[in-house]
Amino acid sequence: MEKKITKPGSLTYKGRPLVRSGNTIYYGDMGDKYVAMLQILSEADFDGETLPTKVSVQIWSTDEELRPRDRVVKKTEKNNLFDAMNIASIWLERQLGEKKA
């Protein structure tokens, strides 16, 4: 069984932790076999707020023995953060579900 390394009180989405570093958002627990990485590629102003208009979504293996380019399992680009988070949660759930069975 994988060791969960999420700190209590962390920001979560659908029960999985979220960590933001600049324009990169990591979704999932690094103790799991897979995590999602979302990169905000472009932004636009809307009503005085800055909103992402292009987001790259990648599902990564946390296996440190793999080369970085071999870790990417799936990738896509979405036009807003909601759609990006939605597909990331679906893909991550499927990847983690396949490996448990």
N, C-alpha and C positions, 0 to 999 in steps of 0.2 A: 504494500500500500504506500502511495506517495505521501510525503510529509507536507502538510499545508503550512505555508509561511506567511499568510496574511495576518496583519496586525488587527486586533479588535478595534472597532470604531472606524475602520477604513470606509471610504466611499465605495459603494457597490452599485451594480446594475444587474437586475435579475439574479441576485444572489452571488455574483462574482465580483471580485475587487477591480477597481479602476485606479490607475495611477497615471498622472499627466506630467510630462516633462517637455516644456516648450510646446511645439506643435505635434508632439507624439503622445498618443494615449495607449497604454497597455491595459488589456482587458483579460482577466483570468488570473489564476494563482500560479506563480512560478514553480510551485511544487507539483503541478499537474504535468502531463506529457505534452500539452499544447496550450498556447496562449494566442491572443489576437493582438496585432499591432495596427493601430490606426494612425495615419499621418495626414495632417491637414495640409493640403497642397496649395489651396487658394482660399481667400476670404473676401467678403464684400460687406459694405456698411448697409444696415437696414434699421431705420428708426433710431439712429444713434448708437446701435450695437454692431459689433463685428461678428458675422456669422460665416461658418465654413461653407464654401460653395463647391469644393472638390476635395474628397477624402479618399485616400488609398487604404484598403483593408487587406491585411495579410494574416493568415493563420500560420504560426511558427511552431516547430517542434522545439522543446526545451532540452533536447538531447545535446549535450555539450561536445560529444564526439563527432557530430556532423559539422561539415563546413557551413558557414553562414548561408551561402546560396542554396545548399541542399536542405536547409531547415524549413524553407517556405513550402507549405503544403498547398495552399490556395491563395489566390489574390484577385482583387477586383478594384474598381473605382466607383464611387457613388457621388451624387450631386449635393448631398447634405448629410449632416452628422446623424440625424435620426435613422435614415436608411442604412448608413454605414454601421451604426451600432446594432441595428436589427439583423443585418446579414452576418455580422461578426458573432452575435449571440447564437444564431441558428447553426452556423458552421462549427463554432467551438463546441456546442452541445453534441453535434453529430460526431465530430472527431473524438471527443472524450467518450462518447457512448460506444463507438465501434471498438475501442481499445479495452473497454471493461468486459465486454461479452466474451 
